Amino acid sequence: MSEALLSVESLEAGYGEVQVLWGISLGAQSGKLTTIVGANGVGKTTSLRAIAGSIRPWGGRILFKGEDVTRLAPHQKAARGLALVPEGRQLFSAMSVEENLEMGAYSRHGARRYASRLERVYELFPRLKERRTQLAGTFSGGEQQMLAIARGLMSDPDLLVIDELSLGLAPLVVHLIFSTLKTLKDEGLSILLVEQNVHLAFALSDYAYVIAEGRLFTEGAPDVLAAKPEIRRAYLGL
């Protein structure tokens, strides 16, 4: 069994007075790709925001590399090797590709290996290298998602957390980006993914969690989950 890189225990969170998460427990193993799936509005994004520090959990515990990071700010978690690629990408649209990538390497964790990381993301996404002086706001949705992932990689993360990878993207671009994720996984990078394309996510994942109405519905190996009639009907369209 791989070492648990991330452990989320009985997580509760929400916005204002509205509770969204009700005691969710999940984890991500070292060197594995873990996926969280579920219908829209069930708490997937809220889970990632709480893990990354964008919102403060109401209850429960988040352990990263054995350290309790529940109350740490996003930049403190990034410094420890946890990088979030947020839903909607949230790039600096008036900055160039290379300037956005520089922003990804702001932590000491990323700054130490800036040159080698830049070279690597340009290998993974040649289109970004070709357009490194172009403003991010002029890019297509697919190019912006590539840049958002590349920016996350610039921090030299131990765990790359990606929210809604394929949302609004053309199928060809989605397959290209999933192929890049497979390369990163094969290189040993740990990835935690929220994804609406369950077929693709299950094909690439080592382990999966299904969230329903703010609670953990089920979990397991993707092939085992895909064989369950309720999962096949609700998420795989079978």
Phi and psi restraints in degrees (value plus and minus 20) as a CYANA .aco file:
   2 SER   PHI     -88.1   -48.1
   2 SER   PSI     135.4   175.4
   3 GLU   PHI     -87.8   -47.8
   3 GLU   PSI     118.7   158.7
   4 ALA   PHI     -94.4   -54.4
   4 ALA   PSI      94.8   134.8
   5 LEU   PHI    -100.9   -60.9
   5 LEU   PSI     -61.4   -21.4
   6 LEU   PHI    -147.9  -107.9
   6 LEU   PSI     112.3   152.3
   7 SER   PHI    -149.7  -109.7
   7 SER   PSI     102.2   142.2
   8 VAL   PHI    -130.4   -90.4
   8 VAL   PSI     102.4   142.4
   9 GLU   PHI    -139.8   -99.8
   9 GLU   PSI      97.6   137.6
  10 SER   PHI      29.7    69.7
  10 SER   PSI      27.4    67.4
  11 LEU   PHI     -91.8   -51.8
  11 LEU   PSI     110.1   150.1
  12 GLU   PHI    -146.2  -106.2
  12 GLU   PSI     116.7   156.7
  13 ALA   PHI    -182.2  -142.2
  13 ALA   PSI     146.2   186.2
  14 GLY   PHI    -197.3  -157.3
  14 GLY   PSI    -184.3  -144.3
  15 TYR   PHI    -152.4  -112.4
  15 TYR   PSI     107.7   147.7
  16 GLY   PHI      42.8    82.8
  16 GLY   PSI    -141.0  -101.0
  17 GLU   PHI    -125.2   -85.2
  17 GLU   PSI     -14.0    26.0
  18 VAL   PHI    -116.0   -76.0
  18 VAL   PSI      94.6   134.6
  19 GLN   PHI    -101.3   -61.3
  19 GLN   PSI     112.6   152.6
  20 VAL   PHI    -130.1   -90.1
  20 VAL   PSI     -60.3   -20.3
  21 LEU   PHI    -127.5   -87.5
  21 LEU   PSI     115.8   155.8
  22 TRP   PHI    -146.1  -106.1
  22 TRP   PSI      62.4   102.4
  23 GLY   PHI      49.1    89.1
  23 GLY   PSI      23.1    63.1
  24 ILE   PHI    -100.2   -60.2
  24 ILE   PSI     112.7   152.7
  25 SER   PHI    -143.7  -103.7
  25 SER   PSI     109.5   149.5
  26 LEU   PHI    -177.1  -137.1
  26 LEU   PSI     155.1   195.1
  27 GLY   PHI    -174.1  -134.1
  27 GLY   PSI     149.8   189.8
  28 ALA   PHI    -154.8  -114.8
  28 ALA   PSI     110.6   150.6
  29 GLN   PHI    -112.9   -72.9
  29 GLN   PSI     131.9   171.9
  30 SER   PHI     -81.2   -41.2
  30 SER   PSI     111.7   151.7
  31 GLY   PHI      54.8    94.8
  31 GLY   PSI     -10.9    29.1
  32 LYS   PHI    -135.7   -95.7
  32 LYS   PSI     141.0   181.0
  33 LEU   PHI    -127.8   -87.8
  33 LEU   PSI      99.2   139.2
  34 THR   PHI    -133.5   -93.5
  34 THR   PSI     115.2   155.2
  35 THR   PHI    -139.2   -99.2
  35 THR   PSI     121.9   161.9
  36 ILE   PHI    -132.4   -92.4
  36 ILE   PSI     102.9   142.9
  37 VAL   PHI    -143.2  -103.2
  37 VAL   PSI     145.3   185.3
  38 GLY   PHI     140.3   180.3
  38 GLY   PSI     146.4   186.4
  39 ALA   PHI     -86.8   -46.8
  39 ALA   PSI     150.2   190.2
  40 ASN   PHI     -84.4   -44.4
  40 ASN   PSI     120.3   160.3
  41 GLY   PHI      58.2    98.2
  41 GLY   PSI      -2.9    37.1
  42 VAL   PHI    -116.6   -76.6
  42 VAL   PSI     -27.2    12.8
  43 GLY   PHI      97.5   137.5
  43 GLY   PSI     -10.7    29.3
  44 LYS   PHI     -84.0   -44.0
  44 LYS   PSI     -71.9   -31.9
  45 THR   PHI     -84.4   -44.4
  45 THR   PSI     -59.9   -19.9
  46 THR   PHI     -80.0   -40.0
  46 THR   PSI     -59.5   -19.5
  47 SER   PHI     -79.2   -39.2
  47 SER   PSI     -67.1   -27.1
  48 LEU   PHI     -87.3   -47.3
  48 LEU   PSI     -57.6   -17.6
  49 ARG   PHI     -83.4   -43.4
  49 ARG   PSI     -60.1   -20.1
  50 ALA   PHI     -87.6   -47.6
  50 ALA   PSI     -60.9   -20.9
  51 ILE   PHI     -82.6   -42.6
  51 ILE   PSI     -63.5   -23.5
  52 ALA   PHI     -99.6   -59.6
  52 ALA   PSI     -35.8     4.2
  53 GLY   PHI      78.6   118.6
  53 GLY   PSI     -15.8    24.2
  54 SER   PHI     -87.5   -47.5
  54 SER   PSI     -51.7   -11.7
  55 ILE   PHI    -147.6  -107.6
  55 ILE   PSI     134.0   174.0
  56 ARG   PHI    -110.5   -70.5
  56 ARG   PSI     106.7   146.7
  57 PRO   PHI     -81.6   -41.6
  57 PRO   PSI     128.3   168.3
  58 TRP   PHI    -103.8   -63.8
  58 TRP   PSI     -49.2    -9.2
  59 GLY   PHI    -183.7  -143.7
  59 GLY   PSI     148.0   188.0
  60 GLY   PHI      72.8   112.8
  60 GLY   PSI    -192.9  -152.9
  61 ARG   PHI    -160.4  -120.4
  61 ARG   PSI     124.3   164.3
  62 ILE   PHI    -143.0  -103.0
  62 ILE   PSI      98.7   138.7
  63 LEU   PHI    -130.4   -90.4
  63 LEU   PSI     111.3   151.3
  64 PHE   PHI    -148.7  -108.7
  64 PHE   PSI      99.2   139.2
  65 LYS   PHI      34.2    74.2
  65 LYS   PSI      16.3    56.3
  66 GLY   PHI      65.1   105.1
  66 GLY   PSI     -26.3    13.7
  67 GLU   PHI    -119.3   -79.3
  67 GLU   PSI     119.6   159.6
  68 ASP   PHI     -95.6   -55.6
  68 ASP   PSI      90.3   130.3
  69 VAL   PHI    -133.9   -93.9
  69 VAL   PSI      -2.9    37.1
  70 THR   PHI     -71.4   -31.4
  70 THR   PSI     -63.8   -23.8
  71 ARG   PHI    -119.8   -79.8
  71 ARG   PSI     -14.9    25.1
  72 LEU   PHI     -97.0   -57.0
  72 LEU   PSI     129.9   169.9
  73 ALA   PHI     -94.7   -54.7
  73 ALA   PSI     141.1   181.1
  74 PRO   PHI     -74.2   -34.2
  74 PRO   PSI     -61.7   -21.7
  75 HIS   PHI     -88.6   -48.6
  75 HIS   PSI     -49.0    -9.0
  76 GLN   PHI     -91.9   -51.9
  76 GLN   PSI     -56.7   -16.7
  77 LYS   PHI     -90.7   -50.7
  77 LYS   PSI     -58.3   -18.3
  78 ALA   PHI     -81.6   -41.6
  78 ALA   PSI     -59.5   -19.5
  79 ALA   PHI     -84.5   -44.5
  79 ALA   PSI     -43.9    -3.9
  80 ARG   PHI    -111.0   -71.0
  80 ARG   PSI     -24.6    15.4
  81 GLY   PHI      87.4   127.4
  81 GLY   PSI      -0.3    39.7
  82 LEU   PHI    -131.5   -91.5
  82 LEU   PSI      95.6   135.6
  83 ALA   PHI    -136.9   -96.9
  83 ALA   PSI     112.2   152.2
  84 LEU   PHI    -126.9   -86.9
  84 LEU   PSI     108.8   148.8
  85 VAL   PHI    -119.5   -79.5
  85 VAL   PSI      82.7   122.7
  86 PRO   PHI     -96.5   -56.5
  86 PRO   PSI     139.0   179.0
  87 GLU   PHI     -80.4   -40.4
  87 GLU   PSI     117.0   157.0
  88 GLY   PHI      62.5   102.5
  88 GLY   PSI     -19.5    20.5
  89 ARG   PHI      51.6    91.6
  89 ARG   PSI     -64.0   -24.0
  90 GLN   PHI      31.3    71.3
  90 GLN   PSI      31.3    71.3
  91 LEU   PHI    -101.6   -61.6
  91 LEU   PSI     146.5   186.5
  92 PHE   PHI    -108.6   -68.6
  92 PHE   PSI      75.7   115.7
  93 SER   PHI     -87.0   -47.0
  93 SER   PSI     -46.0    -6.0
  94 ALA   PHI    -109.1   -69.1
  94 ALA   PSI     -16.1    23.9
  95 MET   PHI    -126.6   -86.6
  95 MET   PSI     136.7   176.7
  96 SER   PHI     -94.5   -54.5
  96 SER   PSI     150.6   190.6
  97 VAL   PHI     -74.0   -34.0
  97 VAL   PSI     -71.7   -31.7
  98 GLU   PHI     -86.0   -46.0
  98 GLU   PSI     -54.5   -14.5
  99 GLU   PHI     -87.2   -47.2
  99 GLU   PSI     -58.7   -18.7
 100 ASN   PHI     -82.8   -42.8
 100 ASN   PSI     -60.1   -20.1
 101 LEU   PHI     -86.8   -46.8
 101 LEU   PSI     -56.7   -16.7
 102 GLU   PHI     -80.9   -40.9
 102 GLU   PSI     -58.8   -18.8
 103 MET   PHI     -83.9   -43.9
 103 MET   PSI     -50.2   -10.2
 104 GLY   PHI     -90.4   -50.4
 104 GLY   PSI     -41.4    -1.4
 105 ALA   PHI    -123.1   -83.1
 105 ALA   PSI       2.8    42.8
 106 TYR   PHI     -88.9   -48.9
 106 TYR   PSI     -48.2    -8.2
 107 SER   PHI     -95.3   -55.3
 107 SER   PSI     137.1   177.1
 108 ARG   PHI     -78.4   -38.4
 108 ARG   PSI     -53.5   -13.5
 109 HIS   PHI     -77.1   -37.1
 109 HIS   PSI     -62.2   -22.2
 110 GLY   PHI    -108.3   -68.3
 110 GLY   PSI     -53.7   -13.7
 111 ALA   PHI     -85.1   -45.1
 111 ALA   PSI     -48.2    -8.2
 112 ARG   PHI     -81.4   -41.4
 112 ARG   PSI     -53.1   -13.1
 113 ARG   PHI    -142.0  -102.0
 113 ARG   PSI      17.8    57.8
 114 TYR   PHI     -76.3   -36.3
 114 TYR   PSI     -71.4   -31.4
 115 ALA   PHI     -82.4   -42.4
 115 ALA   PSI     -64.5   -24.5
 116 SER   PHI     -90.7   -50.7
 116 SER   PSI     -55.2   -15.2
 117 ARG   PHI     -86.5   -46.5
 117 ARG   PSI     -61.4   -21.4
 118 LEU   PHI     -82.0   -42.0
 118 LEU   PSI     -64.1   -24.1
 119 GLU   PHI     -80.6   -40.6
 119 GLU   PSI     -61.4   -21.4
 120 ARG   PHI     -87.7   -47.7
 120 ARG   PSI     -63.7   -23.7
 121 VAL   PHI     -88.1   -48.1
 121 VAL   PSI     -50.1   -10.1
 122 TYR   PHI     -91.3   -51.3
 122 TYR   PSI     -49.7    -9.7
 123 GLU   PHI     -87.9   -47.9
 123 GLU   PSI     -62.1   -22.1
 124 LEU   PHI     -89.9   -49.9
 124 LEU   PSI     -57.1   -17.1
 125 PHE   PHI    -148.1  -108.1
 125 PHE   PSI      57.7    97.7
 126 PRO   PHI     -75.9   -35.9
 126 PRO   PSI     -50.3   -10.3
 127 ARG   PHI     -82.0   -42.0
 127 ARG   PSI     -54.5   -14.5
 128 LEU   PHI     -87.4   -47.4
 128 LEU   PSI     -57.4   -17.4
 129 LYS   PHI     -85.7   -45.7
 129 LYS   PSI     -61.6   -21.6
 130 GLU   PHI     -81.1   -41.1
 130 GLU   PSI     -51.1   -11.1
 131 ARG   PHI    -137.4   -97.4
 131 ARG   PSI      12.8    52.8
 132 ARG   PHI     -85.0   -45.0
 132 ARG   PSI     -39.8     0.2
 133 THR   PHI    -117.3   -77.3
 133 THR   PSI     -22.3    17.7
 134 GLN   PHI     -98.4   -58.4
 134 GLN   PSI     127.2   167.2
 135 LEU   PHI     -92.0   -52.0
 135 LEU   PSI     117.2   157.2
 136 ALA   PHI     -80.7   -40.7
 136 ALA   PSI     -52.3   -12.3
 137 GLY   PHI     -87.4   -47.4
 137 GLY   PSI     -34.8     5.2
 138 THR   PHI    -112.4   -72.4
 138 THR   PSI     -20.4    19.6
 139 PHE   PHI    -101.3   -61.3
 139 PHE   PSI     137.4   177.4
 140 SER   PHI     -91.8   -51.8
 140 SER   PSI     148.5   188.5
 141 GLY   PHI     -78.6   -38.6
 141 GLY   PSI     -62.0   -22.0
 142 GLY   PHI     -85.2   -45.2
 142 GLY   PSI     -61.9   -21.9
 143 GLU   PHI     -86.0   -46.0
 143 GLU   PSI     -57.0   -17.0
 144 GLN   PHI     -85.7   -45.7
 144 GLN   PSI     -57.7   -17.7
 145 GLN   PHI     -87.0   -47.0
 145 GLN   PSI     -58.9   -18.9
 146 MET   PHI     -79.5   -39.5
 146 MET   PSI     -63.6   -23.6
 147 LEU   PHI     -86.6   -46.6
 147 LEU   PSI     -59.0   -19.0
 148 ALA   PHI     -83.5   -43.5
 148 ALA   PSI     -61.8   -21.8
 149 ILE   PHI     -86.9   -46.9
 149 ILE   PSI     -63.3   -23.3
 150 ALA   PHI     -80.5   -40.5
 150 ALA   PSI     -60.7   -20.7
 151 ARG   PHI     -82.2   -42.2
 151 ARG   PSI     -60.8   -20.8
 152 GLY   PHI     -82.5   -42.5
 152 GLY   PSI     -59.1   -19.1
 153 LEU   PHI     -88.6   -48.6
 153 LEU   PSI     -45.0    -5.0
 154 MET   PHI     -84.3   -44.3
 154 MET   PSI     -41.3    -1.3
 155 SER   PHI    -100.9   -60.9
 155 SER   PSI     -18.2    21.8
 156 ASP   PHI      35.6    75.6
 156 ASP   PSI      35.4    75.4
 157 PRO   PHI     -94.4   -54.4
 157 PRO   PSI     134.2   174.2
 158 ASP   PHI    -106.3   -66.3
 158 ASP   PSI     -49.1    -9.1
 159 LEU   PHI    -155.8  -115.8
 159 LEU   PSI     100.6   140.6
 160 LEU   PHI    -119.6   -79.6
 160 LEU   PSI      99.2   139.2
 161 VAL   PHI    -126.4   -86.4
 161 VAL   PSI     102.0   142.0
 162 ILE   PHI    -142.5  -102.5
 162 ILE   PSI     104.7   144.7
 163 ASP   PHI    -123.6   -83.6
 163 ASP   PSI     100.5   140.5
 164 GLU   PHI      34.1    74.1
 164 GLU   PSI      44.0    84.0
 165 LEU   PHI     -75.3   -35.3
 165 LEU   PSI     -66.7   -26.7
 166 SER   PHI    -118.3   -78.3
 166 SER   PSI     -18.1    21.9
 167 LEU   PHI     -76.7   -36.7
 167 LEU   PSI      99.2   139.2
 168 GLY   PHI      56.5    96.5
 168 GLY   PSI      -9.9    30.1
 169 LEU   PHI    -121.9   -81.9
 169 LEU   PSI     131.5   171.5
 170 ALA   PHI     -86.9   -46.9
 170 ALA   PSI     125.7   165.7
 171 PRO   PHI     -73.5   -33.5
 171 PRO   PSI     -59.4   -19.4
 172 LEU   PHI     -82.2   -42.2
 172 LEU   PSI     -62.1   -22.1
 173 VAL   PHI     -86.9   -46.9
 173 VAL   PSI     -60.4   -20.4
 174 VAL   PHI     -79.0   -39.0
 174 VAL   PSI     -66.0   -26.0
 175 HIS   PHI     -84.3   -44.3
 175 HIS   PSI     -58.0   -18.0
 176 LEU   PHI     -83.1   -43.1
 176 LEU   PSI     -64.6   -24.6
 177 ILE   PHI     -90.2   -50.2
 177 ILE   PSI     -58.2   -18.2
 178 PHE   PHI     -83.5   -43.5
 178 PHE   PSI     -55.3   -15.3
 179 SER   PHI     -82.8   -42.8
 179 SER   PSI     -58.8   -18.8
 180 THR   PHI     -86.0   -46.0
 180 THR   PSI     -60.0   -20.0
 181 LEU   PHI     -81.6   -41.6
 181 LEU   PSI     -58.7   -18.7
 182 LYS   PHI     -82.1   -42.1
 182 LYS   PSI     -61.4   -21.4
 183 THR   PHI     -79.8   -39.8
 183 THR   PSI     -66.2   -26.2
 184 LEU   PHI     -83.9   -43.9
 184 LEU   PSI     -62.1   -22.1
 185 LYS   PHI     -83.0   -43.0
 185 LYS   PSI     -63.1   -23.1
 186 ASP   PHI     -83.2   -43.2
 186 ASP   PSI     -46.3    -6.3
 187 GLU   PHI    -101.9   -61.9
 187 GLU   PSI     -24.9    15.1
 188 GLY   PHI      82.3   122.3
 188 GLY   PSI     -15.2    24.8
 189 LEU   PHI     -93.5   -53.5
 189 LEU   PSI     115.8   155.8
 190 SER   PHI    -105.1   -65.1
 190 SER   PSI     113.4   153.4
 191 ILE   PHI    -153.3  -113.3
 191 ILE   PSI     114.9   154.9
 192 LEU   PHI    -138.2   -98.2
 192 LEU   PSI     102.3   142.3
 193 LEU   PHI    -145.7  -105.7
 193 LEU   PSI     112.9   152.9
 194 VAL   PHI    -123.7   -83.7
 194 VAL   PSI     106.4   146.4
 195 GLU   PHI    -168.3  -128.3
 195 GLU   PSI     116.6   156.6
 196 GLN   PHI    -106.8   -66.8
 196 GLN   PSI     -42.1    -2.1
 197 ASN   PHI    -106.0   -66.0
 197 ASN   PSI      69.2   109.2
 198 VAL   PHI     -86.5   -46.5
 198 VAL   PSI     -56.1   -16.1
 199 HIS   PHI     -76.4   -36.4
 199 HIS   PSI     -72.6   -32.6
 200 LEU   PHI     -86.2   -46.2
 200 LEU   PSI     -63.2   -23.2
 201 ALA   PHI     -80.9   -40.9
 201 ALA   PSI     -66.0   -26.0
 202 PHE   PHI     -85.5   -45.5
 202 PHE   PSI     -53.1   -13.1
 203 ALA   PHI     -85.0   -45.0
 203 ALA   PSI     -48.6    -8.6
 204 LEU   PHI    -122.9   -82.9
 204 LEU   PSI     -39.0     1.0
 205 SER   PHI    -103.4   -63.4
 205 SER   PSI     133.3   173.3
 206 ASP   PHI    -113.1   -73.1
 206 ASP   PSI     -48.1    -8.1
 207 TYR   PHI    -174.0  -134.0
 207 TYR   PSI     130.9   170.9
 208 ALA   PHI    -162.0  -122.0
 208 ALA   PSI     129.0   169.0
 209 TYR   PHI    -140.9  -100.9
 209 TYR   PSI     118.9   158.9
 210 VAL   PHI    -132.9   -92.9
 210 VAL   PSI     102.0   142.0
 211 ILE   PHI    -124.8   -84.8
 211 ILE   PSI     117.5   157.5
 212 ALA   PHI    -158.5  -118.5
 212 ALA   PSI     104.7   144.7
 213 GLU   PHI      31.9    71.9
 213 GLU   PSI      24.7    64.7
 214 GLY   PHI      57.3    97.3
 214 GLY   PSI     -14.0    26.0
 215 ARG   PHI    -147.6  -107.6
 215 ARG   PSI     136.6   176.6
 216 LEU   PHI     -93.5   -53.5
 216 LEU   PSI     100.3   140.3
 217 PHE   PHI    -107.2   -67.2
 217 PHE   PSI     -68.6   -28.6
 218 THR   PHI    -182.8  -142.8
 218 THR   PSI     148.9   188.9
 219 GLU   PHI    -172.6  -132.6
 219 GLU   PSI     142.0   182.0
 220 GLY   PHI     134.0   174.0
 220 GLY   PSI    -194.3  -154.3
 221 ALA   PHI     -85.9   -45.9
 221 ALA   PSI     118.8   158.8
 222 PRO   PHI     -74.9   -34.9
 222 PRO   PSI     -57.8   -17.8
 223 ASP   PHI     -88.5   -48.5
 223 ASP   PSI     -53.4   -13.4
 224 VAL   PHI     -89.3   -49.3
 224 VAL   PSI     -64.9   -24.9
 225 LEU   PHI     -83.0   -43.0
 225 LEU   PSI     -61.6   -21.6
 226 ALA   PHI     -84.9   -44.9
 226 ALA   PSI     -39.5     0.5
 227 ALA   PHI    -106.3   -66.3
 227 ALA   PSI     -31.4     8.6
 228 LYS   PHI     -97.6   -57.6
 228 LYS   PSI     109.3   149.3
 229 PRO   PHI     -75.4   -35.4
 229 PRO   PSI     -60.3   -20.3
 230 GLU   PHI     -88.9   -48.9
 230 GLU   PSI     -51.9   -11.9
 231 ILE   PHI     -94.3   -54.3
 231 ILE   PSI     -61.7   -21.7
 232 ARG   PHI     -80.2   -40.2
 232 ARG   PSI     -61.2   -21.2
 233 ARG   PHI     -92.7   -52.7
 233 ARG   PSI     -69.4   -29.4
 234 ALA   PHI     -96.3   -56.3
 234 ALA   PSI     -55.3   -15.3
 235 TYR   PHI    -139.7   -99.7
 235 TYR   PSI     -42.2    -2.2
 236 LEU   PHI    -127.8   -87.8
 236 LEU   PSI     -25.1    14.9
 237 GLY   PHI      45.6    85.6
 237 GLY   PSI       9.8    49.8
